[in-house]
Amino acid sequence: MKSNFFKKSLLVLSSVCILSAAAPYSVLASEMSTYEEKVIARQQYELSKKNNYIVPNDRIDELSLDEPQVSIMAENPGVGATRVNLVTYGWYGQPIVQDQKAGNFNVIKGTTIVILSPLLTTVGSVVLSVADLILSNVNVTQYATAKTMISYNYPTKQGQVYYSNAWHTLFESTNRNTYKHYYSIFIDTNKNSRQGTVDYVPANGHSAIKVESAPNYNNNSVIQSKAYQNYLQGKKYTDEDWTR
């Protein structure tokens, strides 16, 4: 159902690819148009689905199922039975750089840096989060760099119908969850150059900083109903996502 989107996006994608060949992969989000960002994000999402690039489900998304998932190996539930299955597709690419600042730590530590507009923090917070150190262990008179990045994952509720001795996905509702990443270079008080990244992702116990919802993602009964309707209409497949 996304083919029309891609046809309209070919020119933009070609331009982005040409620019990427002459520049570092990680491009500041502010250097791309909103439309270019959407094209790249959509491309990565489609690649993730195509390659079955599945990550562990966020616990919050799992709780939204309201009931345990039914095992594929469960006893035959009967032809026409429906259920909602949760699968989360990962971000099929590098994080997208949102903002970066560099300079003498003492001078720039209070400077605002964008995480995801309008969400902001300071250079000092980024550096100290990455350093995992108290301020007295950072050489505040030296040069430091702070960078903020984001990545996505795509929790997808699959409306499934049982027939031909198996569960078949006939409808999908997909959210987009945004996660933040901090990167920093700094000098410690022992004159060692240090660098590192801290990832605010579910594997490290963090929730999304932004959730964009598909129309029916939070309504399991509607997801099952749409899957069953598709079953009755020739076992067709349809979907919806956070963009509509």
GIZIZI-V828859 format. One line per field, one symbol per residue. burial: + if it has 9 or more other ideal C-beta (glycine too) atoms within 8 Angstrom, else -. A space follows every 10 residues. Layout:
burial->???
This chain:
burial->-----+--+- -++-++--++ -----++++- -+---++-++ +++++++++- --+---++-- ++-++----+ ---------+ -+++++++++ ++--++++++ +--++--++- --++++--+- ++++-+++++ +------++- -+++++++++ ++++++++++ +++---++++ ++++++++++ ++++++++-- ---+---+-+ ++------+- ---+-++--+ --++++++-+ +---+--+++ +---
